[in-house]
C-alpha cells in the first residue's frame, strides 16, 4: 500500500520532468542546423518544392502577401542568433493560415510557431522575413544537400559552410512597407536590416554595443531595446540565454543594457515554441 501511494505521489513530478525533457529534446533537434538529422525523403520533398517554384520566382514579402490561403512555400529558417552563417539555417516552410496569420513549419511540415503579418511584436512576418526567414537561394539549397537552382538572373557566388553571408534586404516593392529599415543595408550595425537609424548616423562614432552579441549598434532606440523594457513587455524572457552566453536577469543596469533586434528575434521564437 505504501508503494502504491508513493507511486501516485511521485507520478506528477515524473510526468512533468518527462515532458520537460521531451520539450528540450524537441528544441535541440529543431535548433540543429545539420540536415543529416532530417530524413532523406523529407529533404527531397523540400528540394522538390524549391524546384517547383516558377523560374526566377523570388519568395519575398510582396509574393507572400498575394499567396493563397493554406498555401505552403519553402524557405530557409535560421535557428540561431547569427543570421550571417548558412550553417545556422534549416529547411522549413511558411503557410498562410489566415489573411493575417502565418505558420512556420519544419521540414516535415510540423507546426513550429505562429506569426502575424504586421504587428508591434518582434516576431511578425514583416520583421522576420529577410532575416530569420529567407528565400531558399542556392547557398541554402547546396548546404541542405541539393543541386543549385537558378532563382534569379544575378546569382551570387556560392558560400562555403560556415561562411559569412549577406541576408537579402526585405523587398519594399508593390506597396509593401518595411517600417523597421531606414538605414543603408549592412552598415555593420548588429541589428542588420532591422536597424532604424537614419542614414546620417555614424556607427563608428557610437559608444553603444549589443549586450547579447557584443556587436556595435547606434543605440537601443534605433537598433533594439533595453533589457528593462524587454522584460516589462515580455517577462518570459527572464533567464534566457543570449548568443554570447549571457543570461537575461534582473539587474540594476538593465536600463542601460541594450539588445539588438537580431538577438531579440530568437527570444520571441523560443517563447512561442
Phi, psi and omega per residue, in radians:
X1 nan -0.696 3.120
X2 -1.094 -0.687 -3.127
X3 -1.134 -0.703 -3.122
X4 -1.138 -0.774 -3.132
X5 -1.111 -0.712 3.135
X6 -1.089 -0.726 -3.127
X7 -1.112 -0.729 -3.128
X8 -1.142 -0.674 -3.103
X9 -1.231 -0.649 -3.080
X10 -1.385 -0.449 -3.014
X11 -0.926 -0.860 -3.119
X12 -1.016 -0.725 3.134
X13 -1.132 -0.710 -3.129
X14 -1.141 -0.753 3.130
X15 -1.094 -0.772 3.122
X16 -1.060 -0.726 3.122
X17 -1.145 -0.704 3.136
X18 -1.110 -0.731 3.119
X19 -1.090 -0.720 3.134
X20 -1.090 -0.764 3.128
X21 -1.083 -0.772 3.140
X22 -1.119 -0.681 3.122
X23 -1.121 -0.743 3.119
X24 -1.145 -0.698 3.131
X25 -1.108 -0.712 3.112
X26 -1.102 -0.728 -3.137
X27 -1.140 -0.733 3.133
X28 -1.109 -0.733 3.139
X29 -1.158 -0.656 -3.137
X30 -1.209 -0.566 -3.106
X31 -1.502 0.023 3.120
X32 -1.459 1.965 -3.072
X33 -1.475 0.081 3.102
X34 -1.562 2.039 -2.995
X35 -1.329 -0.016 3.073
X36 -1.068 -0.422 -3.121
X37 -1.358 -0.194 3.121
X38 -1.612 2.207 3.129
X39 -0.911 2.548 -3.058
X40 -1.031 -0.698 -3.122
X41 -1.168 -0.533 3.096
X42 -1.215 -0.761 3.069
X43 -1.032 -0.780 -3.116
X44 -1.048 -0.712 -3.135
X45 -1.112 -0.703 3.115
X46 -1.143 -0.806 3.131
X47 -1.078 -0.664 3.129
X48 -1.154 -0.654 3.126
X49 -1.166 -0.544 3.069
X50 -1.212 -0.758 3.137
X51 -1.156 -0.447 -3.131
X52 -1.369 -0.147 3.090
X53 -1.142 2.543 3.085
X54 -0.970 2.527 -3.139
X55 -0.913 2.253 3.119
X56 1.348 0.063 -3.092
X57 -1.241 2.182 3.068
X58 -1.799 2.175 3.063
X59 -1.432 1.877 3.131
X60 -2.426 -3.049 -3.080
X61 -1.080 -0.771 3.093
X62 -1.062 -0.678 3.123
X63 -1.130 -0.799 -3.119
X64 -1.145 -0.596 -3.124
X65 -1.098 -0.500 -3.111
X66 -1.695 0.012 -3.087
X67 -1.148 2.495 -3.133
X68 -1.243 2.722 3.113
X69 -1.045 2.423 3.109
X70 1.256 -0.031 3.126
X71 -1.292 2.580 -3.082
X72 -2.092 2.395 3.106
X73 -2.257 2.568 3.134
X74 -1.370 2.479 3.056
X75 -2.472 3.052 2.942
X76 -1.872 2.334 -3.043
X77 -2.107 2.186 -3.135
X78 -1.491 2.202 -3.098
X79 -1.778 -0.002 -3.112
X80 -2.278 2.866 -3.056
X81 -1.104 -0.500 -3.070
X82 -1.511 1.789 -3.109
X83 -1.484 0.027 -3.100
X84 -1.645 0.152 3.120
X85 -2.173 2.216 -3.123
X86 -1.041 -0.591 -3.063
X87 -1.150 -0.247 -3.138
X88 -1.529 0.020 -3.110
X89 -1.824 2.682 3.066
X90 -2.310 2.718 3.068
X91 -1.177 2.447 -3.118
X92 -2.730 -3.091 3.141
X93 -2.403 2.718 2.941
X94 -2.049 2.367 3.106
X95 -2.132 2.282 3.052
X96 -1.391 1.877 -3.038
X97 -1.488 -0.799 3.025
X98 -2.381 -2.955 -3.109
X99 -1.051 -0.675 -3.055
X100 -2.101 0.057 -3.096
X101 -2.058 2.354 -3.130
X102 -2.155 2.557 3.092
X103 -1.945 2.341 2.983
X104 -1.594 2.210 -3.136
X105 -2.064 2.566 3.087
X106 -1.402 -3.042 -3.049
X107 -1.105 -0.387 3.108
X108 -1.660 0.202 3.130
X109 1.093 0.589 3.051
X110 -1.656 2.356 -3.086
X111 -1.056 2.306 3.078
X112 -1.970 -0.825 -3.086
X113 -2.798 2.864 -3.120
X114 -2.065 2.460 -3.068
X115 -2.434 2.292 3.015
X116 -1.308 2.708 -3.123
X117 -1.116 -0.831 -3.087
X118 -2.687 1.918 3.060
X119 -2.494 -2.972 -3.082
X120 -1.473 -0.078 -3.130
X121 -1.382 2.970 -3.136
X122 -1.522 -0.077 -3.078
X123 -2.006 0.502 3.062
X124 -1.372 2.789 3.101
X125 -1.033 -0.688 -3.122
X126 -1.069 -0.528 -3.113
X127 -1.639 -0.490 -3.070
X128 -1.573 -0.518 -3.090
X129 -1.319 2.267 -3.047
X130 1.763 -0.162 3.076
X131 -2.158 -1.443 -3.131
X132 -1.421 -0.410 3.013
X133 -1.937 2.176 -3.086
X134 -2.402 2.722 3.036
X135 -0.989 2.429 -3.110
X136 -1.338 1.159 -3.116
X137 -1.211 3.003 -3.017
X138 -1.055 -0.552 3.100
X139 -0.970 -0.759 -3.140
X140 -1.266 -0.778 -3.109
X141 -0.976 -0.802 -3.132
X142 -1.152 -0.777 -3.126
X143 -1.115 -0.576 3.126
X144 -1.418 0.083 3.044
X145 1.646 0.293 -3.117
X146 -1.865 -3.082 3.120
X147 -1.707 2.382 -3.119
X148 -0.937 2.452 3.099
X149 -2.058 2.306 3.127
X150 -1.285 1.753 -3.085
X151 -1.774 -0.060 3.099
X152 -2.764 2.904 3.134
X153 -1.350 -0.280 -3.129
X154 -2.166 1.366 -3.137
X155 -1.287 2.462 3.096
X156 -1.524 2.697 3.087
X157 -1.037 2.464 -3.140
X158 -1.186 2.559 -3.115
X159 -1.769 2.704 3.063
X160 -1.423 2.782 3.127
X161 -1.008 2.249 3.116
X162 1.481 -0.042 -3.127
X163 -1.271 2.574 3.052
X164 -1.092 2.542 3.124
X165 -2.370 2.780 3.106
X166 -1.783 2.107 -3.124
X167 -1.275 2.382 3.141
X168 -1.121 2.431 3.114
X169 -1.188 2.547 3.085
X170 -1.054 2.465 -3.118
X171 -1.468 2.149 -3.118
X172 -1.815 0.223 3.132
X173 -1.231 2.929 3.036
X174 1.002 0.594 3.017
X175 1.403 0.083 3.112
X176 -1.477 1.969 -3.091
X177 -1.643 2.301 3.082
X178 -1.838 1.721 -3.008
X179 -1.166 -0.454 -2.968
X180 -1.492 0.036 -3.061
X181 -2.279 1.925 3.002
X182 -2.186 -0.275 3.134
X183 -1.383 2.591 3.049
X184 -0.960 2.325 -3.059
X185 -1.022 2.509 3.012
X186 1.039 0.757 3.126
X187 -1.335 -0.093 -3.109
X188 1.827 -0.134 3.124
X189 -1.190 2.490 -3.140
X190 -1.077 -0.427 -3.137
X191 -1.304 -0.198 3.107
X192 1.072 -2.368 -3.091
X193 -1.248 -0.150 3.114
X194 -1.576 -0.016 3.125
X195 -1.078 2.302 -3.106
X196 -1.813 0.092 -3.094
X197 -1.145 2.508 3.100
X198 -1.170 2.709 -3.113
X199 -0.979 -0.440 -3.108
X200 -1.358 -0.219 -3.114
X201 -1.228 2.285 -3.098
X202 -1.765 1.925 -3.107
X203 -1.118 -0.605 -3.095
X204 -1.080 -0.509 -3.123
X205 -1.526 -0.107 -3.082
X206 -1.362 2.353 3.085
X207 -1.564 0.034 -3.018
X208 -1.627 2.621 3.034
X209 -2.547 2.748 -3.141
X210 -1.308 2.316 -3.130
X211 -1.285 -0.256 -3.092
X212 -1.651 -0.462 -3.104
X213 -2.281 -0.079 3.101
X214 1.231 0.145 3.132
X215 -1.554 2.746 -3.063
X216 -1.259 2.525 3.024
X217 -2.358 2.863 3.082
X218 -1.302 -0.820 3.084
X219 -3.060 2.906 3.098
X220 -1.184 -0.449 3.140
X221 -1.163 -0.739 -3.082
X222 -1.610 -0.468 -2.887
X223 -2.113 0.070 -3.129
X224 2.960 -2.263 -3.138
X225 -2.805 2.847 3.065
X226 -1.418 2.716 3.122
X227 -1.092 -0.612 3.132
X228 -1.057 -0.801 3.121
X229 -1.178 -0.703 3.139
X230 -1.044 -0.806 -3.114
X231 -1.201 -0.536 3.102
X232 -1.189 -0.574 3.129
X233 -1.567 -0.529 -3.084
X234 -2.398 1.374 -3.135
X235 -1.016 -0.391 -3.120
X236 -1.194 -0.203 3.080
X237 -1.241 -0.280 -3.099
X238 -0.994 2.241 3.104
X239 1.531 -0.105 -3.136
X240 -1.300 2.631 -3.109
X241 -1.650 2.465 3.097
X242 -1.743 3.029 -3.005
X243 -1.116 -0.453 3.130
X244 -1.609 0.135 3.082
X245 1.636 -0.163 3.118
X246 -1.240 2.632 3.111
X247 -1.862 2.488 3.061
X248 -1.383 2.040 -3.090
X249 -2.450 2.897 3.041
X250 -1.157 2.281 -3.126
X251 -2.777 2.542 -3.137
X252 -1.136 -0.326 -3.108
X253 -1.649 0.088 -3.068
X254 -1.098 -0.429 -3.140
X255 -1.182 -0.508 -3.113
X256 -1.759 -0.070 3.136
X257 -1.597 2.066 -3.099
X258 -1.773 2.524 3.026
X259 -2.145 2.271 -3.079
X260 -1.292 2.834 3.135
X261 -1.032 -0.586 -3.128
X262 -1.103 -0.666 3.126
X263 -1.398 -0.441 -3.133
X264 -1.271 -0.647 -3.038
X265 -0.969 -0.854 -3.138
X266 -1.153 -0.450 3.070
X267 -1.121 -0.753 3.131
X268 -1.103 -0.724 3.140
X269 -1.150 -0.690 -3.115
X270 -1.161 -0.652 3.116
X271 -1.093 -0.658 -3.069
X272 -1.360 -0.400 -3.041
X273 -1.752 nan nan
